[in-house]
Amino acid sequence: MKRKPQSKPEPVVSPEILEGAKRALSTDRIKPPGKCVVCSAETAPGSTEQLCWVCRRLKISAWRDVEQTMPAQE
């Protein structure tokens, strides 16, 4: 028993639209993460300060410590 030769299916989306979508996707790619300015580790995602997640947490906790000790000195 032989199979029927399959005809090529017609594309659902036109090639022009498909090519435009591929180009739009290529510009939306996330740039590779940079290096932390303190310890040279990979920066945290979404970090605008160029800090890794550890250095960022240390910075935040240091701010909290300073805010708690400031009223005691006055």
Phi and psi restraints in degrees (value plus and minus 20) as a CYANA .aco file:
   2 LYS   PHI    -126.2   -86.2
   2 LYS   PSI     127.5   167.5
   3 ARG   PHI    -106.5   -66.5
   3 ARG   PSI     133.0   173.0
   4 LYS   PHI     -92.7   -52.7
   4 LYS   PSI     122.6   162.6
   5 PRO   PHI     -88.1   -48.1
   5 PRO   PSI     112.8   152.8
   6 GLN   PHI    -101.4   -61.4
   6 GLN   PSI     114.1   154.1
   7 SER   PHI    -102.4   -62.4
   7 SER   PSI     134.2   174.2
   8 LYS   PHI     -91.7   -51.7
   8 LYS   PSI     109.5   149.5
   9 PRO   PHI     -91.2   -51.2
   9 PRO   PSI     125.9   165.9
  10 GLU   PHI     -95.6   -55.6
  10 GLU   PSI     119.3   159.3
  11 PRO   PHI     -87.5   -47.5
  11 PRO   PSI     121.2   161.2
  12 VAL   PHI     -95.3   -55.3
  12 VAL   PSI     -59.4   -19.4
  13 VAL   PHI    -126.3   -86.3
  13 VAL   PSI     117.5   157.5
  14 SER   PHI     -85.9   -45.9
  14 SER   PSI     128.8   168.8
  15 PRO   PHI     -80.2   -40.2
  15 PRO   PSI     -50.1   -10.1
  16 GLU   PHI     -87.0   -47.0
  16 GLU   PSI     -63.2   -23.2
  17 ILE   PHI     -87.4   -47.4
  17 ILE   PSI     -60.1   -20.1
  18 LEU   PHI     -82.7   -42.7
  18 LEU   PSI     -62.4   -22.4
  19 GLU   PHI     -86.3   -46.3
  19 GLU   PSI     -60.3   -20.3
  20 GLY   PHI     -82.4   -42.4
  20 GLY   PSI     -60.0   -20.0
  21 ALA   PHI     -85.9   -45.9
  21 ALA   PSI     -59.2   -19.2
  22 LYS   PHI     -84.5   -44.5
  22 LYS   PSI     -61.0   -21.0
  23 ARG   PHI     -85.7   -45.7
  23 ARG   PSI     -59.6   -19.6
  24 ALA   PHI     -85.0   -45.0
  24 ALA   PSI     -57.7   -17.7
  25 LEU   PHI     -86.1   -46.1
  25 LEU   PSI     -58.5   -18.5
  26 SER   PHI     -87.1   -47.1
  26 SER   PSI     -47.7    -7.7
  27 THR   PHI    -102.2   -62.2
  27 THR   PSI     -38.0     2.0
  28 ASP   PHI    -107.8   -67.8
  28 ASP   PSI     -18.9    21.1
  29 ARG   PHI     -85.0   -45.0
  29 ARG   PSI     124.8   164.8
  30 ILE   PHI     -98.6   -58.6
  30 ILE   PSI     113.7   153.7
  31 LYS   PHI     -92.2   -52.2
  31 LYS   PSI     130.3   170.3
  32 PRO   PHI     -82.0   -42.0
  32 PRO   PSI     125.4   165.4
  33 PRO   PHI     -84.3   -44.3
  33 PRO   PSI     129.0   169.0
  34 GLY   PHI    -108.6   -68.6
  34 GLY   PSI    -185.6  -145.6
  35 LYS   PHI    -125.7   -85.7
  35 LYS   PSI     123.8   163.8
  36 CYS   PHI     -85.2   -45.2
  36 CYS   PSI     117.3   157.3
  37 VAL   PHI     -94.4   -54.4
  37 VAL   PSI     -35.7     4.3
  38 VAL   PHI    -113.4   -73.4
  38 VAL   PSI     -73.4   -33.4
  39 CYS   PHI    -138.7   -98.7
  39 CYS   PSI     -18.0    22.0
  40 SER   PHI      46.0    86.0
  40 SER   PSI      -0.7    39.3
  41 ALA   PHI    -101.9   -61.9
  41 ALA   PSI     154.8   194.8
  42 GLU   PHI     -88.8   -48.8
  42 GLU   PSI     114.7   154.7
  43 THR   PHI     -89.2   -49.2
  43 THR   PSI     135.2   175.2
  44 ALA   PHI     -90.4   -50.4
  44 ALA   PSI     125.3   165.3
  45 PRO   PHI     -84.5   -44.5
  45 PRO   PSI     112.7   152.7
  46 GLY   PHI      59.9    99.9
  46 GLY   PSI     -15.2    24.8
  47 SER   PHI    -101.6   -61.6
  47 SER   PSI     101.9   141.9
  48 THR   PHI    -110.1   -70.1
  48 THR   PSI     -28.0    12.0
  49 GLU   PHI    -112.9   -72.9
  49 GLU   PSI     -21.9    18.1
  50 GLN   PHI      38.8    78.8
  50 GLN   PSI      26.7    66.7
  51 LEU   PHI    -141.8  -101.8
  51 LEU   PSI     127.7   167.7
  52 CYS   PHI     -95.1   -55.1
  52 CYS   PSI     151.0   191.0
  53 TRP   PHI     -86.7   -46.7
  53 TRP   PSI     -50.4   -10.4
  54 VAL   PHI     -90.2   -50.2
  54 VAL   PSI     -68.7   -28.7
  55 CYS   PHI     -85.4   -45.4
  55 CYS   PSI     -54.1   -14.1
  56 ARG   PHI     -84.8   -44.8
  56 ARG   PSI     -63.9   -23.9
  57 ARG   PHI     -85.2   -45.2
  57 ARG   PSI     -59.1   -19.1
  58 LEU   PHI     -83.9   -43.9
  58 LEU   PSI     -59.0   -19.0
  59 LYS   PHI     -84.4   -44.4
  59 LYS   PSI     -64.9   -24.9
  60 ILE   PHI     -83.5   -43.5
  60 ILE   PSI     -63.9   -23.9
  61 SER   PHI     -88.2   -48.2
  61 SER   PSI     -52.6   -12.6
  62 ALA   PHI     -86.2   -46.2
  62 ALA   PSI     -58.8   -18.8
  63 TRP   PHI     -81.2   -41.2
  63 TRP   PSI     -61.9   -21.9
  64 ARG   PHI     -83.7   -43.7
  64 ARG   PSI     -61.3   -21.3
  65 ASP   PHI     -83.2   -43.2
  65 ASP   PSI     -61.5   -21.5
  66 VAL   PHI     -85.6   -45.6
  66 VAL   PSI     -61.2   -21.2
  67 GLU   PHI     -84.9   -44.9
  67 GLU   PSI     -52.6   -12.6
  68 GLN   PHI     -97.9   -57.9
  68 GLN   PSI     -52.0   -12.0
  69 THR   PHI    -106.9   -66.9
  69 THR   PSI     -38.7     1.3
  70 MET   PHI     -82.4   -42.4
  70 MET   PSI     -68.0   -28.0
  71 PRO   PHI     -82.4   -42.4
  71 PRO   PSI     -48.5    -8.5
  72 ALA   PHI     -90.5   -50.5
  72 ALA   PSI     -46.7    -6.7
  73 GLN   PHI    -101.2   -61.2
  73 GLN   PSI     -43.1    -3.1
